């Protein structure tokens, strides 16, 4: 029986998370543990809680809410809450896309990366629209993907999966596209010497060939393999040559 950890960054009561959880429970070959943040942690990236106790509340058997980040959820599951080998970490289904350089900010992707850093096959799954509330197609696709990932002999597998709205034409293996952030910061108030600022802005992107953005624009699921090693290997020689000058 495959042990699957289901987590997210939208919170344990999020519709996408709950929709996938209910369908996974129907599959007798899976042993499902749901361990997710108590509150929304979007944008938490790979942050974790240090130096303070983390409240863990048992909602029901094998279902916990965590007063912490998505990374906390995976760490607590791995080291404490699941006393057996975890075969797969699934993070999602997220409300909204995680494409291009979103992966550096995303708590959804961070949970999958944390699973991978612990030697567990992992996938972050996101629905591309924040407003779309029917997860039927996304859940159906995710169930099929989960079985394929479990059956895969590929080691150190970590996937960033984005699913288009509505009907799915198919899937494409993609690379990270280029996300453009038009960031804005505005002062929201000021009292004495204390200022309150809000970070906001508009997101856009470029639709280049073979990217996650291109696949989603054409109605395909984007499946992007990620890796934990951020080393710029091409830059090593350039930097070495420069420093030796």
Beta strands, then each sheet from edge to edge (+ up, - down):
strand 1: 2-7
strand 2: 30-37
strand 3: 56-60
strand 4: 63-66
strand 5: 88-95
strand 6: 121-127
strand 7: 158-163
strand 8: 171-173
strand 9: 178-191
strand 10: 194-206
strand 11: 221-225
sheet 1: 3+ 4- 2- 1- 5- 6- 7- 11+ 8+
sheet 2: 9+ 10-
end
